[in-house]
Amino acid sequence: MNTIAEPSTRRFPAERLFAALISGAALAALATEIAVGQGSAAANAGGLLRFFTIWGNVGAFAVMGWAASGRPVAPKVMAALATMLTVIGSVYWALLAADHQPEGWQLVTNQVFHTLVPIAVVAWWLRFTPPTADVSALIPAIMTPPLAYGAFAVVLGELTGFYAYFFLDLTRLGAFQYAISNVVLAAFFAMVGAGLATIKNALNARF
């Protein structure tokens, strides 16, 4: 007897669709910021990359786009990205938002960068990736983004005099305190990342 096969509901699984939406949202916000800036597209893009927030959202665009294509993302990469965006959102709203008054389209992109993308990426990580048996193995990758940005920030500051964040301002802090700030920031990332990974493992075990 001939039967008609049911269309596959897994043709584009929920995790890939969600990842695609996150990647698209990050890309749309980045493209909008570049388009509405006062300089050329290249100048606007370069200006954006001075900020750690943009590093995190570029990472979200790339990694979530990779996941949306159906290719696996290494656990250490996802843990590092989730930690990065958790810190970006938390630090912005706790320490920086009061002194930042976006206008126009930036009212929208600011919410995407600091709220929508961080929450969505962490939710995707918690829901769609397996637990990690050895949380400590994730720590080096989790600490890499803040250390890389710290090195970038000091070079950028020396070349241009611009420091995006007061806690990484070499001219205010001096070399010794700047080094301490980077160590403390990396340790903070490690603590946050280990906590997130532990929570994730507990949730995976429960559900």
Stockholm file with secondary structure:
# STOCKHOLM 1.0

chainA/1-207         MNTIAEPSTRRFPAERLFAALISGAALAALATEIAVGQGSAAANAGGLLRFFTIWGNVGAFAVMGWAASGRPVAPKVMAALATMLTVIGSVYWALLAADHQPEGWQLVTNQVFHTLVPIAVVAWWLRFTPPTADVSALIPAIMTPPLAYGAFAVVLGELTGFYAYFFLDLTRLGAFQYAISNVVLAAFFAMVGAGLATIKNALNARF
#=GR chainA/1-207 SS CCCCCCCCTTSSCHHHHHHHHHHHHHHHHHHHHHHHSSSCHHHHHHHHTTSHHHHHHHHHHHHHHHHHTTCCCCHHHHHHHHHHHHHHHHHIIIIIGGGCCCCTTHHHHHHIIIIIHHHHHHHHHHHHSCCCSCGGGGHHHHHHHHHHHHHHHHHHHHHHCCCSCGGGCHHHHHHHHHHHHHHHHHHHHHHHHHHHHHHHHHHHHHC
#=GC SS_cons         CCCCCCCCTTSSCHHHHHHHHHHHHHHHHHHHHHHHSSSCHHHHHHHHTTSHHHHHHHHHHHHHHHHHTTCCCCHHHHHHHHHHHHHHHHHIIIIIGGGCCCCTTHHHHHHIIIIIHHHHHHHHHHHHSCCCSCGGGGHHHHHHHHHHHHHHHHHHHHHHCCCSCGGGCHHHHHHHHHHHHHHHHHHHHHHHHHHHHHHHHHHHHHC
//
